[in-house]
Amino acid sequence: MKPFLIIYFSGVGNTKAVAEQIKSYANKIPTEIYSVENLPNDFSVDNYSAIIIGTPTYHSKPAKPLMKFLATVNPSRKIPAFIFTTCGLYSENCLRILAKECLKHKIIPIHSASYRCSATDGMLLTPFMDCWFHNEKDLQLKTKKDFSTFISKLKSHSKSDIPKFKWYTPLNYPNKMLGKATTFPIYLHKDRCVNCGKCERNCPQGAITEINSYPVINKAMCMNCYRCIHHCPKLALSLFKNKAVEKVWKN
């Protein structure tokens, strides 16, 4: 039997943490796990019997790097999949969009799940609200149950299961469009910056360049994952021009 594949994109770390959690349930099933940002040179989805795909929800959609990866996938056969997303509040139709893209590339979603995790944007904007810093209750139990359900569906040769369109999604359109139109710029607090280059090296969009020894962010390229803010060792980046960040994401 070919091994399982877990593949994900993670902005700050929520999706990575869930992916690693799911891998821990595989037990005796050979399972390989990769970020789409760090694939081996000989990578091919044809080497796997089933795939688990994870993405954050950004503006109600899957992350761009994951969708870019899927666009390159062309397996020689249909491969069953479990797809999941992490979100701060709710995922809207993110999973439905991801499932449809998977089908275009012979990846057949037979199970899907959404996990509410700490809101990495909310904690930067309103750090006084404790709710942003916590995952949903019994997250580990839920991921374990979903993995078990996926295995059961594999054994019963279940057909594709595309998440239904969520009726409440249009109610969020004004908020979604406002979020896209008014993305928050990321500010540098030079008194904290130690010029380590970590933000530039780890930006998934290549939106950060170094000018005069300081990072400069290209707003047009930035997808607002806020990895640079949360992973800065000196908390030198924030969403407020005159206020440094107070709290950041912790696994």
C-alpha positions, -999 to +999 in steps of 0.1 A: +000+000+000+013+035-009+016+059+020-008+087+029+001+124+021-007+153+043+000+186+025-008+221+038-002+257+036+000+275+070+003+313+074+012+317+111+009+281+123-026+270+130-030+249+099+004+233+104-005+224+140-037+208+129-020+189+101+006+176+125-021+166+150-039+146+122-006+129+114-003+117+150-035+096+145-021+077+115-005+051+138+006+022+116-003+039+084+028+053+066+022+090+063+043+118+049+037+155+057+048+186+038+041+222+036+036+234+000+065+257+006+089+229+012+083+200-012+111+176-021+125+177-056+111+143-065+076+150-052+047+135-070+011+129-057+011+096-077+033+082-049+004+083-024-028+063-019-047+092-002-043+128+005-051+151+034-051+188+024-052+218+048-055+255+043-063+286+063-094+306+053-084+341+039-113+363+029-135+333+026-112+315+003-083+290+004-048+304+007-032+314-026+000+293-022-021+261-018-043+269-048-012+276-068+002+242-058-031+224-068-029+241-102+003+221-109-011+187-098-019+162-125-020+126-111-024+096-134-054+084-114-081+096-091-069+100-055-093+102-025-088+132-002-098+147+032-098+185+030-098+208+059-096+245+067-087+266+098-105+298+105-109+325+132-147+326+132-162+306+103-150+294+069-180+303+047-175+285+014-137+280+016-140+242+016-165+242-013-140+263-034-112+240-024-132+209-032-141+221-067-104+229-074-094+195-062-118+178-086-102+196-115-070+177-108-083+142-100-082+148-062-115+135-050-127+150-016-147+123+003-146+141+036-141+178+047-139+197+080-135+232+093-117+240+126-120+272+145-086+282+157-071+313+173-078+343+151-043+356+142-057+389+127-081+395+156-054+392+182-034+418+165-063+443+161-080+438+194-055+420+217-077+428+248-103+402+235-093+369+250-115+349+226-091+354+197-063+334+215-082+301+219-090+272+196-125+257+196-133+234+224-123+197+220-103+205+188-081+174+193-111+152+197-128+166+166-097+161+144-093+126+156-129+118+149-126+133+114-096+113+106-114+081+117-144+091+095-120+096+066-105+061+070-140+046+072-150+063+040-118+051+023-126+015+032-162+018+019-150+035-013-171+066-008-178+089-037-169+126-038-186+148-012-186+184-021-196+208+007-229+225+001-232+262-005-237+279+028-269+300+027-255+326+052-225+335+031-242+364+012-248+380+045-211+384+049-204+398+015-202+435+027-177+425+054-157+404+030-155+431+003-146+457+030-118+434+042-104+430+007-106+468+000-092+480+033-065+455+042-043+469+070-008+480+062+020+465+082+042+490+099+079+486+110+091+498+144+127+504+136+137+508+173+129+471+177+141+457+144+175+439+146+178+433+108+177+395+111+159+391+078+136+364+091+105+382+078+119+385+043+131+349+042+098+335+054+072+356+035+052+331+015+044+357-012+079+372-015+063+405-005+091+417+017+124+431+005+153+447+024+160+484+017+187+502+037+189+472+060+152+474+069+123+453+056+099+470+032+065+453+025+049+454-009+012+458+000+000+447-035+018+413-030+009+408+006-019+384+013-022+394+050-013+361+066+006+381+092+034+355+095+059+383+095+043+399+125+037+368+146+071+353+139+093+384+143+117+376+172+116+412+184+080+421+177+091+448+154+061+447+130+025+456+138-008+468+122-005+502+140+018+530+130+023+543+165+018+512+185+039+481+187+023+447+188+013+435+223+006+398+219+013+372+191+003+337+182+017+308+202+013+272+193 
